[in-house]
């Protein structure tokens, strides 16, 4: 249940007036005005590419608006990110920006170490970091290097770093994308406690139930425009989604596809690796196989070992195309034999963020886009444009750096570059994490279309509705092994979670 919207509204802390931001010829934010009050949790929703992250980066001083003004407690904000931080604005990005080799305490204090004569006061550093961790209510060994912490704990360290600066405004961009349901509940309760103390919070999320759980007001952006701002009690989840996408998504949803799998294309036998304990798995032509299980069960570890991204200690993988079977020992061999891999971490493993969309799409397709060793720019532009259009990139500017796009659009670029190779096997790890409802529908359609055209598709997903909606068969992994296999009417959320948690399915009498 959301917090009472009948509480007295505090004074306006931060406001953006008539903000306009352009990238080349594309308008990312178009005459948007918002204001957030003390103690308010202000939701911001919209499809990927709607302008949410751009607007937040302007509020945080990272980007300068082409038109309009940001004010904090009535004073115009000038001077970039440092000035915004000094004015009390803290932004927690969707993608973590921690230093893996540094400790939790060092990461929390990064950029604001307490020093005397150039030396860090370690005791003071740990005290401030410990106070921030206590404020958000989690248990973390602050002396542990970040690289040894779980993804969820890293997210809380990122939030603690913002809280340690005692901000007036806390902006969070998709903070629960990597959290379990229990961790999400803890985070939402913590944000409500901070708001009750007077902190202004701007909360960006594609997870509509979270918006209705904690937000007082919600603003909808679409194509860079502010569509509507309303009290949370004045709208419904369905209405909010309709405003986000500008169309009725029910028309886009597809009843579970009828599949007619062919021969086995991808076969893994006896795969052993760190976190993987002897997995056998087949994927047939035209089939979508899902991998379910809890975080840390070994799903990603299996995929990376099977494809040769990470080393395996035992087992074989065979790819069979056009009647010819080839054993795959390395990732290079997998790619050469028609395998495409969409990794879980798109920003670090899937894209070169400082390269253009066109150059990213060209990377695995250089052989067909060159004569001899010379790449053909005109051919690359045409090739990239066609693929960008096929995945619905918004805006379809192939000259723009991949890092300037939203998370969902970045995922589309990763998919597009592999579609150019016309893969026979495609493996997708968390294909719609951090992706809005409209982009999720489009990515699901792309996955189904690949299977309908005869590709063997393997999907890892922690999103149970997604896993069940896409998959013809679901293997549930627990402790590095397949705990059970479900297909057809057997597969539902309860059965997947029962197997994932170590329970036994009860057969109907």
CORTA-V227888 format. One record per run of one state. SS is the DSSP state (H for helix, E for strand, C for the rest). FROM is the first residue (numbers start at 1). LEN is the number of residues. If there is no record, write none. Layout:
# CORTA-V227888
ss/from/len
SS/FROM/LEN
SS/FROM/LEN
This chain:
# CORTA-V227888
ss/from/len
C/1/11
E/12/12
C/24/2
E/26/12
C/38/3
E/41/5
C/46/6
H/52/8
C/60/7
E/67/6
C/73/2
E/75/2
C/77/3
H/80/7
C/87/2
E/89/4
C/93/10
E/103/1
H/104/5
C/109/6
E/115/2
C/117/2
E/119/2
C/121/1
H/122/15
C/137/8
E/145/1
H/146/3
C/149/2
H/151/14
C/165/4
E/169/5
C/174/7
H/181/16
C/197/3
E/200/5
C/205/3
H/208/7
C/215/2
E/217/6
C/223/2
E/225/7
H/232/3
C/235/2
H/237/9
C/246/3
H/249/3
C/252/12
E/264/10
C/274/2
E/276/9
C/285/3
E/288/5
C/293/6
H/299/8
C/307/7
E/314/8
C/322/2
E/324/4
C/328/3
H/331/6
C/337/2
E/339/4
C/343/3
H/346/5
C/351/5
E/356/1
H/357/7
C/364/2
H/366/4
E/370/2
C/372/2
E/374/2
C/376/1
H/377/15
C/392/9
E/401/1
H/402/3
C/405/2
H/407/13
C/420/5
E/425/5
C/430/7
H/437/16
C/453/3
E/456/5
C/461/3
H/464/7
C/471/2
E/473/6
C/479/2
E/481/7
H/488/3
C/491/2
H/493/8
C/501/9
